[in-house]
């Protein structure tokens, strides 16, 4: 309910989320007073950001982790379809048989920004094309100001897949230890 109305949502304990959540308003999700994890056990994405909304994941003094629990889904753990995601937390264990295991960016007005402290790891694209283990840029843009992309797998582009209709700018952070 808090996510639907916008604003800042503080997570106080690890929780399991079974449904997919659509973000249509500006929302910030942060850990309140300790490191916490959103464990996603649903069959599709945990978050789909659209309609020019901005979703901020993490930030502050404590780590917020979004964990896909290594469960194969038909979509990336986080989808950006016409909105913006500002990532300070962790996206981990996302497996998709679509393009991109962790985060998929699609739509010319879609943007992913990664900042210091952000981590995308242990994600996998398991489809026959095997592109975008961590992040798939179908269309839209990604700005990597900081953070780490590591330990992801795909047949091709195990870290970041950049389609011709998208843009990727890296001015900080590290991409290493990804494999096919």
Buried (B, 14 or more C-beta within 10 A) or exposed (E): EEBEEBEEBBBEEBEEBEEBBBBBBBBBBBBBEEEBBBBBEBEBBBBBBBEEBBBBBBBBEBBBBBBBBEBEBEBBBBBBBBBBBBBBBBBBBBBBBBBBBBBBBBBEBBBBBBBEBBBBBBBBBBBEEBBBBBBBBBBBBBBBBBBBBBBBBBBEBBBBBBBEEBEBEBEEBEBEEBEE
